[in-house]
């Protein structure tokens, strides 16, 4: 069983074969299998040609990091050198469409709360305009003196801009 506090209100319905939830002191207890199935990886949508500025999901305490990297690829088996987008904290854009001939200032990864792992990813509209419409996968990995950890990841969709007029 998993207990979640102060997240749900109102009618709770049936949570499947694991049974109905029990509400106790403003907390809800649900079967662990239901809780696991409800975890959704971070989905990022880039509108081609628009500047992306997105708060990434919280990573937990990353204050001991020596490096933080956001990487988006076509598939997990692709090498980092083949990354469609790679952004390193304090450096900027390091790879785009599998190439390292990039302008670092076209993207940034900024930590705004290290103890909770709050970071913001920004990618310029000039870069997103060059992306092919497709689905990618992404993760964010940090390195400390004693470990490498990849606490968050998910899907990244590149979608077309519908409105073409700019003035």
N, C-alpha and C positions, 0 to 999 in steps of 0.2 A: 504494500500500500504506500501511497505517496500523499503527503499533506501539503496543501497550498493555502496560504493565508491571504485573506482580503482580496481575492481576485475575481470571484464570481458572486453575482447576486441574482435574485429572482428565481424563476422556475429552472430546475436543473435537469429534468428529464431523465432518461435511462441511459446509462453509459455502457450498455452492451452486456455480454455474458459475464463480466466480472461483477455485476450487481450494481445497484443504485448507490449514489454517494451518500455519506452521512455528514450532516452539518453539525459541527461542534464548536461553540464559542467563536463564531466568525471565521472558522476554518473549514475547509472541505477536504474530506479524505476520499480519494478515488483509487481504483485498482491500478497498480503500477504499470500493467500492460497498456492501459488506456492513456496514462500520463506519457509513457514513452512514445506511443503512436501520435500523440498530439504535438510533439516537438517538431517544429518546422525550421529547417535550415534557413539562413538569411537569404532572401531573394532581393537582388538589386536589379532595377530596370534603368537602362540608359536610353534616353531618347536621342537618336542620332542627330548630331549637330548642336545639342544643348550642353551647357556646362553641367557636369554632375557634381553635386555637393551632398554627400550622404553620411550620416552618423552610422558607423558600423555597430553591430550588436556588441554588447559589453563582453569583454574577454576575461574579466577577473583581474586580480592584481598583476600588473605588468611593470611595476616600478623597478624591478631588478634587470630589465632588459638591456641588452647592448645593441640589439638590432630588431627592427619591426618591418615586415615586408608583406605587402598585399600583392597577390598574383592571381591573374585570370588566364585560363587556358581552355582550349577546345576539349581536351580530355585529360584525365589524370596522368596517363602514361607519357604525355608530352614533357619534354625536358624544360627546365626553367629558361633555357636559351630560346625555346620556341614559344614562350609565353606571349599571349596576345597583348596583355597589359601587365607591367610590373612596376610597383611604386614602393620606394624605400623611405622610411621616416628620415628626415633630415637631408635627404639626397634629392628626392623627387622621382620623376619618371626615369626608369632605367632600361625598360624594354617596351617596344610597341610593335605589334604584328611580327614578332620573332626577330626584331632588329634592335641592336643597341645604339644605333645612330639616331639619338633622340635629343630633344630639348628638355632637360630636367625640370624646368619651371612649368612645363605643360601639365604637371600633376603634383599633388602633395598628399602626404599621409601625416596628420598632425594629432598627437595625443593631447587630449584636453582634460583628462582625468586618469592618471596612471594607476591609482589604487583600485579603481573599478574597471580599468581597461577600456575607457571611453576614447575612441579615436574617430576622426573625420577624414574621409577620402574625398579629394577634389580632382576632377579631370576636366581639362579645358574643352570647350566646344569645338575647337580646331582639331583636337584629337578624336573626339567622339564622332565628328563628321566623317572621319576616315574609316570607321569601323564598319564591317559587313554586318548585315542583319543576320543574327544567329544567336544561339544559346551557348553560353560558356559556363564553366564552373570556376569558383574562386575560393581562396582561403586567405587567412591572415595568420602569419607565423611570427613568433618572437623567439629570440635567442637570449639566454642568460649565461653567466659563467658556468653553470652546471647542467643546463638542459636546453632542448629545443622543444617548443610547444606550438601546436596549431589548434587554438581554442575555438575558432569560428570559421565558417565557410558556408557555401551554398551555391545557388544558381545566379547567373547574371544574364539577363536578356537584353539584346540590343534591338530596339524597335524603331520603326520609321517615325519621323515627325510628320504629322498630318497637315498642320498649317504651314504653308510655305512662304506666305507673305511676311516680311519683316518690318514694313512701315505702313 
